[in-house]
Amino acid sequence: MYFGLKIKNIFFIIIGAAIFSFGIVHFNMQNNLGEGGFTGITLLLYFAFRWDPAITNIILNIPVLFIGWKFLGRNTFIYTIIGTLAVSLFLSIFQINPFPTYLQSDMTLASLFAGVFIGVGLGIVFRYGGTTGGVDIIARIVHKYVGWSMGKTMFLFDFVVIATSVFTILELVEGMYTLVAVYIGARVIDFIQEGAYAARGATIISSESDLIAERILKDMDRGVTVLDGRGSFTGEKRDVLYCVIGRNEIVRLKSIINSIDPHAFVAVSSVHDVIGEGFTLDENKNPIEK
């Protein structure tokens, strides 16, 4: 760690930038697919005037970096500079001797791979506290202050850029395939960001709530919250159990409940960004390194 910066974060931001740049060069540029945000603008300039995206990426990001300094803080700002420079560096490297993907006759596959590589790359960058500049900075600000997922925010901005692209450089079919790639990229970004923290929340209503709670605590080492409940039809008061478990533990939880009360009511829902003991904190309340 150096002045609050983590070497691990810098390493993965660079890796994410490399994956992102690889997808841009080998799938977007080779198959005339656009993108959203500032990357989409750099691609438009490349398709129209053959301007190097590695250079235009830096030029376009200079004004936005000042906004990032004001809203994102020192560490995130430095991570963003690293991400932005890494993207331009890898765009230059991959353009030196790119290998052909031969996907012009299969634009569906090209758009799928473009979305996956861009989504994985940006997802890793976001996950470790950085951005690659441009709309990524705006998406991070919106995520921080409004609560929207970065994928959703980027998709809205991307739609505007792509719509403009269709009326200028791209053909209609190319624009449609670009939308497919952008949508897939947005979903992959959300998955990469939230996947490690994704869990399941279980609401359990049973006449054997005490025994079920005891077994969950003992056998699964998971905490259980007991809520006071009352049936609207019968008026009967009954404890309601709520617990959060990992995705791989849901079968075990169902097995415990079924062995105690096969007639128990169980509702399982998806949970994201779990913060607390067993997920982001250990038993001593210390942060768990991810």
N, C-alpha and C positions, 0 to 999 in steps of 0.2 A: 504494500500500500504506500502511495506517495502523495502527500498533501490531500488525503481523502480519496484518491483514485485507486482503484483496484486493478492489478495486472490482469487478473482473470477476466474482468469486464472488458478491458481494452483488447485482450486476445480474441474474445468471442465477437466483439464488435467488428474487428478486422475480418474474422472468418465469415460473419454474416454479410459484410460488404462484398467479400469475394464471391459468395454464392449469388447474391443479388446481381452483381456485375456480369457474372457468367451467364445468367439467364437473359439479361438485356442484350448482350452481344450475340449469343448463339441462338436465341429464339425470337426475340423481338426484332432486332436489326436484320437478321437473315430472312425473316418471313414477313417483313413490312407490317409488323404489329405495333400499334401505338402503346402508350401507357398513360397513366394519369399524373396529375401534379406536375412538378418541375421536370421529372424524368420524361413525361410525355412531351413537354415543351422541347427538351433537348433532342428527343427523337424526331419531332416535327422539323426542327432545324436541320437535323442530319438528313432526313429524307428529302427536304426541299433544297438545301444548299450544300449538303455534304460537310457541314460543320462538325468538328470532332465533339462528341458528347462529353468526353472527359474534360474539355476546356469549358464548354458552355455550362456544364454542371457547376463548376466553381464560380463562374461569373454570375449566374442567376442566384446563387445561394448567398452571395456576400450581403445583400440587404437583409435577408431573412435571418442571418446569423446575429445581427444586432438585436432583432426581436428575441431570439433565443437567449441572448445574454441577459436581457431584462426579465424574462418570464421564467426561465428554466433553472437559473442558478449556475454557479461556477462549474461544479462537477459535470452536470449534464451538458453544459455548453462546451466543455473541453471534450467530452465524449462525442458530441455532435461534430465538432471540428475534425476529430479523428475519423469518424464515420464518413463524413463528406469527402475528406481527402483520400481515404481508402477507396471509396467508390470510384473517384476519378482515376486513381492509380491503377486499379484493377481493370477499369474500362480501357485504359491505354494498353495494359499488358495483354488482355485477351484479344484486342484488335490487331495485335502484331501478327499473330499466326493462328487465326481461329479455324477450327475444323468444321467442315460443312455438316449440317444436320439433315439435309435433304428432306425437309418436311413441307416444302411448298405445295406438294400435292396432297398433303394431309394437314390442313390448317386446324382441324380439331385437336390433333395430337400436339401441334405446335403451340396452340393457345393453352392447352392443359399444362404442358411442361413450362411454358413461360410463367403461368400463374403460380405453379408450385415452387419454382426456383426463386421468384421474386418474393413470394409469401414467406418461404422458409428463411431467406436472407434477411428480410426486414423484420420478421418475427424475432430472430435471434438478436438483431441489433437493438430492437425495442426492449427485449427481455433483460438485457444487460445494461439498461439505462441510457442508451444512446439514440440518436436518430441519424439519418443520412441527409439532413437538411431539407429545405423546401417544405412541401406539404407535411412531411414527417414531423417537423417542428410544430406546425399548426395543429396537427392531429394530437400530438403529445400535450399541447396546451389545453386543447378541448377536453382531452381525457382527464387531465389534472383538475380542471376547474368546473367542467360540466358533467363529467362522468360517462360520456359516450365512449364506446370502444374505439380504439384507433382504427380498426378495420372499417367500421361504419363511417367514421369521419373522412377517411381517405377515399372511400368509395364515392361519397357525395362530391368531393372535389374532383375526383377522377372522371366522373360522369360529365362534368362541365368541360374539362379539357378534351375528352374523347369526342364529345358532341361537336366541339370546334374543329377537331381533327377531321371528322367525316366531311365537313363542309369545305375543307381546304385541301388536304393532301390525300388522306386515305379514301379508298373506295368504300362503299356501304358495307360490303361483305367483310372487308378487313376491319372496319369499325365494329361490326358485330362480334367478330372473333376476339377483338381487343377487349370488349366488354366481358366476354367469357373469362379471359385471362385475368382481368382486374378483379372480377367477382371471386374467382378461385383464390387469387392472392390475398384478398381481404379475409376470406374464411380461414386460410392457412395462418395468417398473422394472428388472428384471434386464438386459434388452436395452439400455436406455439407459445403465446403469451400466457394463456390460461390453463394449458394442458397439465402442467406440473402441479397446479393447485386444484384442479378439478376434483370434485369429490361428490358424495351423495348424501343428501339429508333425508333421514328417515323419521317419519311421524308414526308413532305406534300407540294404538288404543287397545287395551286388553284388561281383563279382570285379574290377570296375573302380572301386572305391571312391575310390582316390586321384585319378583323373581327374575323377570326378563332384564330389568335394569341391573340386577346383581350379576347375572351371567354375562351381559355385555361388558361390564366393568372388569370382571374377573377373567373371562376368556379372550376378550378382544382388546383389553386395556384402552377402552374408549369411554369418555365421560358421557353421562346421560343427564339431560335436564328434565325435571318433572314439572309439568304444568297442570293447573287445575282446569278440568273440563266438565261440561254438563251437556247431556244429550238434549237437543231441542224437542224431540218427540216424547221421550220417556221422562225427561227432567232428572234423570239419574246422574249423580256426580261420579266422575271417574278420572283417574290420573291419565294424563297424556304425556308420553315419552317422546323426547326429540334428541337425536344424536346425529353427529356428522362423522362419516367414515370414508375411507378410501374407496375408489371404484372397484378395486379387486377384493374388497371385503363384503360386498353386498350379498353374495351367495352364502357366506358364513353367517351373516346376520339373519338372513331368512331361515337358515337351518336352525339357529338357536331359538328364534321366535316360534317356529313350527313345532319344535320338540316340546315347548312349554305350553303353548296355546295355539292350536291349529286354526282357531276361529278368530284370531286377533286381526284387527284392521291395521294395515300397513300401507302408508303412502310414501313412495320414494321419489325424490326430485333431484335435479342436477344442482350442484353448488359450485360457484367459482370464487377464486380469490379468498381461500380459507386462511384466516390469520389466527394463530393461537397455538396452544400446546398440542403436540402430536402432528402438526402440519408445518408451522413456521417457527415454533419454539419447542425445545426439548423439555424433559420433566423438571429441569432446573430453571426454566423460563429463559434460557439462553437461545439466541437465534440459531436456527439450523441452516448450515451452509447449503445453498442450492447449486 
